[in-house]
Amino acid sequence: MKKIKISFKFLWYDFWIGAFYDRNLKVLYICPLPMCVIRIWKD
């Protein structure tokens, strides 16, 4: 059974707001504030 994992990072070079789904890696990136990235994926 795959578990959903969530990580939070502060990335000074990611200055955007929104969401992006990477189809190749199957990872969802959510950026609610500039430079604050939430990464969600199944492991």
N, CA, C and O atoms as a Maestro MAE file, in Angstrom:
{
 s_m_m2io_version
 :::
 2.0.0
}

f_m_ct {
 s_m_title
 :::
 protein
 m_atom[172] {
  # First column is atom index #
  i_m_mmod_type
  r_m_x_coord
  r_m_y_coord
  r_m_z_coord
  i_m_residue_number
  s_m_chain_name
  s_m_pdb_residue_name
  s_m_pdb_atom_name
  i_m_atomic_number
  :::
  1 25 0.831 -1.185 0.000 1 A "MET " " N  " 7
  2 3 0.000 0.000 0.000 1 A "MET " " CA " 6
  3 2 0.878 1.251 0.000 1 A "MET " " C  " 6
  4 15 1.811 1.359 0.796 1 A "MET " " O  " 8
  5 25 0.583 2.177 -0.877 2 A "LYS " " N  " 7
  6 3 1.373 3.399 -0.985 2 A "LYS " " CA " 6
  7 2 0.869 4.441 0.012 2 A "LYS " " C  " 6
  8 15 -0.335 4.604 0.212 2 A "LYS " " O  " 8
  9 25 1.814 5.135 0.628 3 A "LYS " " N  " 7
  10 3 1.483 6.190 1.577 3 A "LYS " " CA " 6
  11 2 1.690 7.542 0.919 3 A "LYS " " C  " 6
  12 15 2.584 7.716 0.091 3 A "LYS " " O  " 8
  13 25 0.862 8.486 1.293 4 A "ILE " " N  " 7
  14 3 1.003 9.850 0.797 4 A "ILE " " CA " 6
  15 2 1.981 10.588 1.702 4 A "ILE " " C  " 6
  16 15 1.843 10.583 2.925 4 A "ILE " " O  " 8
  17 25 2.963 11.216 1.085 5 A "LYS " " N  " 7
  18 3 3.971 11.969 1.835 5 A "LYS " " CA " 6
  19 2 3.859 13.439 1.483 5 A "LYS " " C  " 6
  20 15 3.525 13.801 0.355 5 A "LYS " " O  " 8
  21 25 4.143 14.282 2.468 6 A "ILE " " N  " 7
  22 3 4.081 15.726 2.292 6 A "ILE " " CA " 6
  23 2 5.360 16.336 2.854 6 A "ILE " " C  " 6
  24 15 5.793 15.987 3.952 6 A "ILE " " O  " 8
  25 25 5.960 17.244 2.096 7 A "SER " " N  " 7
  26 3 7.128 17.967 2.595 7 A "SER " " CA " 6
  27 2 6.945 19.456 2.334 7 A "SER " " C  " 6
  28 15 6.256 19.858 1.397 7 A "SER " " O  " 8
  29 25 7.566 20.253 3.168 8 A "PHE " " N  " 7
  30 3 7.517 21.707 3.049 8 A "PHE " " CA " 6
  31 2 8.938 22.230 2.905 8 A "PHE " " C  " 6
  32 15 9.835 21.839 3.652 8 A "PHE " " O  " 8
  33 25 9.132 23.115 1.941 9 A "LYS " " N  " 7
  34 3 10.466 23.680 1.728 9 A "LYS " " CA " 6
  35 2 10.364 25.178 1.475 9 A "LYS " " C  " 6
  36 15 9.374 25.675 0.938 9 A "LYS " " O  " 8
  37 25 11.412 25.876 1.875 10 A "PHE " " N  " 7
  38 3 11.582 27.286 1.553 10 A "PHE " " CA " 6
  39 2 12.638 27.358 0.463 10 A "PHE " " C  " 6
  40 15 13.811 27.076 0.711 10 A "PHE " " O  " 8
  41 25 12.231 27.735 -0.739 11 A "LEU " " N  " 7
  42 3 13.143 27.797 -1.883 11 A "LEU " " CA " 6
  43 2 13.202 29.234 -2.393 11 A "LEU " " C  " 6
  44 15 12.243 29.723 -2.991 11 A "LEU " " O  " 8
  45 25 14.304 29.898 -2.161 12 A "TRP " " N  " 7
  46 3 14.445 31.307 -2.508 12 A "TRP " " CA " 6
  47 2 14.317 31.575 -4.000 12 A "TRP " " C  " 6
  48 15 14.005 32.700 -4.392 12 A "TRP " " O  " 8
  49 25 14.549 30.575 -4.840 13 A "TYR " " N  " 7
  50 3 14.515 30.770 -6.290 13 A "TYR " " CA " 6
  51 2 13.134 30.484 -6.899 13 A "TYR " " C  " 6
  52 15 12.934 30.755 -8.083 13 A "TYR " " O  " 8
  53 25 12.180 29.946 -6.130 14 A "ASP " " N  " 7
  54 3 10.821 29.679 -6.624 14 A "ASP " " CA " 6
  55 2 9.898 30.808 -6.191 14 A "ASP " " C  " 6
  56 15 9.293 30.752 -5.120 14 A "ASP " " O  " 8
  57 25 9.797 31.820 -7.018 15 A "PHE " " N  " 7
  58 3 8.997 32.992 -6.674 15 A "PHE " " CA " 6
  59 2 7.711 32.976 -7.501 15 A "PHE " " C  " 6
  60 15 7.568 33.745 -8.451 15 A "PHE " " O  " 8
  61 25 6.783 32.099 -7.136 16 A "TRP " " N  " 7
  62 3 5.507 31.979 -7.841 16 A "TRP " " CA " 6
  63 2 4.434 31.533 -6.858 16 A "TRP " " C  " 6
  64 15 4.736 31.049 -5.767 16 A "TRP " " O  " 8
  65 25 3.174 31.702 -7.259 17 A "ILE " " N  " 7
  66 3 2.026 31.259 -6.474 17 A "ILE " " CA " 6
  67 2 1.165 30.398 -7.385 17 A "ILE " " C  " 6
  68 15 0.873 30.786 -8.516 17 A "ILE " " O  " 8
  69 25 0.755 29.220 -6.892 18 A "GLY " " N  " 7
  70 3 -0.087 28.350 -7.694 18 A "GLY " " CA " 6
  71 2 0.206 26.888 -7.414 18 A "GLY " " C  " 6
  72 15 0.771 26.536 -6.379 18 A "GLY " " O  " 8
  73 25 -0.190 26.042 -8.361 19 A "ALA " " N  " 7
  74 3 0.001 24.599 -8.235 19 A "ALA " " CA " 6
  75 2 0.539 24.055 -9.553 19 A "ALA " " C  " 6
  76 15 0.229 24.566 -10.628 19 A "ALA " " O  " 8
  77 25 1.349 23.012 -9.446 20 A "PHE " " N  " 7
  78 3 1.925 22.373 -10.626 20 A "PHE " " CA " 6
  79 2 1.989 20.873 -10.379 20 A "PHE " " C  " 6
  80 15 2.453 20.437 -9.325 20 A "PHE " " O  " 8
  81 25 1.520 20.068 -11.355 21 A "TYR " " N  " 7
  82 3 1.586 18.614 -11.240 21 A "TYR " " CA " 6
  83 2 2.606 18.090 -12.234 21 A "TYR " " C  " 6
  84 15 2.457 18.290 -13.440 21 A "TYR " " O  " 8
  85 25 3.632 17.426 -11.746 22 A "ASP " " N  " 7
  86 3 4.667 16.826 -12.587 22 A "ASP " " CA " 6
  87 2 4.212 15.417 -12.947 22 A "ASP " " C  " 6
  88 15 4.198 14.534 -12.089 22 A "ASP " " O  " 8
  89 25 3.842 15.201 -14.196 23 A "ARG " " N  " 7
  90 3 3.307 13.903 -14.633 23 A "ARG " " CA " 6
  91 2 4.368 12.808 -14.623 23 A "ARG " " C  " 6
  92 15 4.060 11.654 -14.326 23 A "ARG " " O  " 8
  93 25 5.601 13.151 -14.942 24 A "ASN " " N  " 7
  94 3 6.665 12.137 -14.984 24 A "ASN " " CA " 6
  95 2 6.980 11.598 -13.598 24 A "ASN " " C  " 6
  96 15 7.076 10.384 -13.416 24 A "ASN " " O  " 8
  97 25 7.142 12.472 -12.627 25 A "LEU " " N  " 7
  98 3 7.478 12.057 -11.264 25 A "LEU " " CA " 6
  99 2 6.248 11.799 -10.413 25 A "LEU " " C  " 6
  100 15 6.351 11.242 -9.320 25 A "LEU " " O  " 8
  101 25 5.064 12.207 -10.916 26 A "LYS " " N  " 7
  102 3 3.794 12.085 -10.192 26 A "LYS " " CA " 6
  103 2 3.869 12.786 -8.839 26 A "LYS " " C  " 6
  104 15 3.614 12.196 -7.789 26 A "LYS " " O  " 8
  105 25 4.229 14.069 -8.904 27 A "VAL " " N  " 7
  106 3 4.375 14.895 -7.711 27 A "VAL " " CA " 6
  107 2 3.551 16.168 -7.903 27 A "VAL " " C  " 6
  108 15 3.569 16.775 -8.974 27 A "VAL " " O  " 8
  109 25 2.831 16.564 -6.855 28 A "LEU " " N  " 7
  110 3 2.068 17.803 -6.869 28 A "LEU " " CA " 6
  111 2 2.815 18.845 -6.054 28 A "LEU " " C  " 6
  112 15 3.150 18.614 -4.892 28 A "LEU " " O  " 8
  113 25 3.075 19.993 -6.670 29 A "TYR " " N  " 7
  114 3 3.730 21.109 -5.996 29 A "TYR " " CA " 6
  115 2 2.693 22.204 -5.797 29 A "TYR " " C  " 6
  116 15 2.038 22.627 -6.750 29 A "TYR " " O  " 8
  117 25 2.545 22.662 -4.556 30 A "ILE " " N  " 7
  118 3 1.623 23.749 -4.240 30 A "ILE " " CA " 6
  119 2 2.440 24.868 -3.606 30 A "ILE " " C  " 6
  120 15 3.213 24.647 -2.674 30 A "ILE " " O  " 8
  121 25 2.251 26.066 -4.131 31 A "CYS " " N  " 7
  122 3 3.000 27.222 -3.641 31 A "CYS " " CA " 6
  123 2 1.994 28.292 -3.198 31 A "CYS " " C  " 6
  124 15 1.610 29.143 -4.001 31 A "CYS " " O  " 8
  125 25 1.561 28.260 -1.921 32 A "PRO " " N  " 7
  126 3 0.565 29.231 -1.455 32 A "PRO " " CA " 6
  127 2 1.137 30.635 -1.282 32 A "PRO " " C  " 6
  128 15 0.412 31.622 -1.407 32 A "PRO " " O  " 8
  129 25 2.416 30.726 -0.997 33 A "LEU " " N  " 7
  130 3 3.130 31.996 -0.865 33 A "LEU " " CA " 6
  131 2 4.417 31.905 -1.667 33 A "LEU " " C  " 6
  132 15 4.961 30.813 -1.828 33 A "LEU " " O  " 8
  133 25 4.915 33.022 -2.171 34 A "PRO " " N  " 7
  134 3 6.184 32.957 -2.900 34 A "PRO " " CA " 6
  135 2 7.289 32.337 -2.049 34 A "PRO " " C  " 6
  136 15 7.466 32.693 -0.883 34 A "PRO " " O  " 8
  137 25 8.014 31.424 -2.638 35 A "MET " " N  " 7
  138 3 9.172 30.742 -2.041 35 A "MET " " CA " 6
  139 2 8.811 29.685 -0.998 35 A "MET " " C  " 6
  140 15 9.719 29.083 -0.424 35 A "MET " " O  " 8
  141 25 7.539 29.434 -0.727 36 A "CYS " " N  " 7
  142 3 7.109 28.388 0.217 36 A "CYS " " CA " 6
  143 2 6.429 27.281 -0.584 36 A "CYS " " C  " 6
  144 15 5.314 27.462 -1.075 36 A "CYS " " O  " 8
  145 25 7.091 26.149 -0.715 37 A "VAL " " N  " 7
  146 3 6.611 25.073 -1.577 37 A "VAL " " CA " 6
  147 2 6.209 23.862 -0.745 37 A "VAL " " C  " 6
  148 15 6.957 23.406 0.120 37 A "VAL " " O  " 8
  149 25 5.008 23.348 -1.026 38 A "ILE " " N  " 7
  150 3 4.528 22.107 -0.424 38 A "ILE " " CA " 6
  151 2 4.563 21.046 -1.507 38 A "ILE " " C  " 6
  152 15 4.012 21.245 -2.590 38 A "ILE " " O  " 8
  153 25 5.202 19.926 -1.227 39 A "ARG " " N  " 7
  154 3 5.355 18.850 -2.204 39 A "ARG " " CA " 6
  155 2 4.575 17.634 -1.693 39 A "ARG " " C  " 6
  156 15 4.759 17.216 -0.550 39 A "ARG " " O  " 8
  157 25 3.700 17.064 -2.541 40 A "ILE " " N  " 7
  158 3 2.880 15.908 -2.170 40 A "ILE " " CA " 6
  159 2 3.093 14.808 -3.199 40 A "ILE " " C  " 6
  160 15 2.983 15.034 -4.404 40 A "ILE " " O  " 8
  161 25 3.401 13.607 -2.702 41 A "TRP " " N  " 7
  162 3 3.623 12.456 -3.595 41 A "TRP " " CA " 6
  163 2 3.309 11.150 -2.861 41 A "TRP " " C  " 6
  164 15 3.198 11.116 -1.636 41 A "TRP " " O  " 8
  165 25 3.170 10.085 -3.641 42 A "LYS " " N  " 7
  166 3 2.935 8.756 -3.078 42 A "LYS " " CA " 6
  167 2 4.240 7.977 -3.093 42 A "LYS " " C  " 6
  168 15 4.995 8.021 -4.064 42 A "LYS " " O  " 8
  169 25 4.495 7.261 -2.001 43 A "ASP " " N  " 7
  170 3 5.731 6.498 -1.897 43 A "ASP " " CA " 6
  171 2 5.433 5.034 -1.748 43 A "ASP " " C  " 6
  172 15 6.355 4.224 -1.645 43 A "ASP " " O  " 8
  :::
 }
 m_bond[171] {
  # First column is bond index #
  i_m_from
  i_m_to
  i_m_order
  :::
  1 1 2 1
  2 2 3 1
  3 3 4 2
  4 3 5 1
  5 5 6 1
  6 6 7 1
  7 7 8 2
  8 7 9 1
  9 9 10 1
  10 10 11 1
  11 11 12 2
  12 11 13 1
  13 13 14 1
  14 14 15 1
  15 15 16 2
  16 15 17 1
  17 17 18 1
  18 18 19 1
  19 19 20 2
  20 19 21 1
  21 21 22 1
  22 22 23 1
  23 23 24 2
  24 23 25 1
  25 25 26 1
  26 26 27 1
  27 27 28 2
  28 27 29 1
  29 29 30 1
  30 30 31 1
  31 31 32 2
  32 31 33 1
  33 33 34 1
  34 34 35 1
  35 35 36 2
  36 35 37 1
  37 37 38 1
  38 38 39 1
  39 39 40 2
  40 39 41 1
  41 41 42 1
  42 42 43 1
  43 43 44 2
  44 43 45 1
  45 45 46 1
  46 46 47 1
  47 47 48 2
  48 47 49 1
  49 49 50 1
  50 50 51 1
  51 51 52 2
  52 51 53 1
  53 53 54 1
  54 54 55 1
  55 55 56 2
  56 55 57 1
  57 57 58 1
  58 58 59 1
  59 59 60 2
  60 59 61 1
  61 61 62 1
  62 62 63 1
  63 63 64 2
  64 63 65 1
  65 65 66 1
  66 66 67 1
  67 67 68 2
  68 67 69 1
  69 69 70 1
  70 70 71 1
  71 71 72 2
  72 71 73 1
  73 73 74 1
  74 74 75 1
  75 75 76 2
  76 75 77 1
  77 77 78 1
  78 78 79 1
  79 79 80 2
  80 79 81 1
  81 81 82 1
  82 82 83 1
  83 83 84 2
  84 83 85 1
  85 85 86 1
  86 86 87 1
  87 87 88 2
  88 87 89 1
  89 89 90 1
  90 90 91 1
  91 91 92 2
  92 91 93 1
  93 93 94 1
  94 94 95 1
  95 95 96 2
  96 95 97 1
  97 97 98 1
  98 98 99 1
  99 99 100 2
  100 99 101 1
  101 101 102 1
  102 102 103 1
  103 103 104 2
  104 103 105 1
  105 105 106 1
  106 106 107 1
  107 107 108 2
  108 107 109 1
  109 109 110 1
  110 110 111 1
  111 111 112 2
  112 111 113 1
  113 113 114 1
  114 114 115 1
  115 115 116 2
  116 115 117 1
  117 117 118 1
  118 118 119 1
  119 119 120 2
  120 119 121 1
  121 121 122 1
  122 122 123 1
  123 123 124 2
  124 123 125 1
  125 125 126 1
  126 126 127 1
  127 127 128 2
  128 127 129 1
  129 129 130 1
  130 130 131 1
  131 131 132 2
  132 131 133 1
  133 133 134 1
  134 134 135 1
  135 135 136 2
  136 135 137 1
  137 137 138 1
  138 138 139 1
  139 139 140 2
  140 139 141 1
  141 141 142 1
  142 142 143 1
  143 143 144 2
  144 143 145 1
  145 145 146 1
  146 146 147 1
  147 147 148 2
  148 147 149 1
  149 149 150 1
  150 150 151 1
  151 151 152 2
  152 151 153 1
  153 153 154 1
  154 154 155 1
  155 155 156 2
  156 155 157 1
  157 157 158 1
  158 158 159 1
  159 159 160 2
  160 159 161 1
  161 161 162 1
  162 162 163 1
  163 163 164 2
  164 163 165 1
  165 165 166 1
  166 166 167 1
  167 167 168 2
  168 167 169 1
  169 169 170 1
  170 170 171 1
  171 171 172 2
  :::
 }
}
